[in-house]
C-alpha cells in the first residue's frame, strides 16, 4: 500500500470530536520524520468526501493547514461542528491535545 493510502486509512479511523497530529500519523506508518508528507497526502485528499482531513493538526495543537482552497477558519468550523473547542489567538487556531487527541 502506498504512503498516501496508508495515511487515508488511518485518518478514516479518527472519530468525530477527536484529532490526530501529522507526526503521530507518520509514526504509525513507521516513518516518523514524514509529518510533512502526511500534510501533502491530506492536501491531495480534500476532494474525497470520505476522508476527514480536518481532524489532523500539528503537534502543538495548532491548525496549520496550507491550502489555497481551504482556510484555517474552515477547518476550525468543521472541527467545531464535531464538538471540538477551538481557542483563537490572533490568526492561530488552537485545540487542547490533552482533551481531544485520539490515541488509536
Helices and strands as residue ranges (DSSP letters): H 3-11, E 20-21, H 22-28, H 35-45, G 53-55, E 56-57, H 72-81, E 87-89, E 92-94, H 97-100
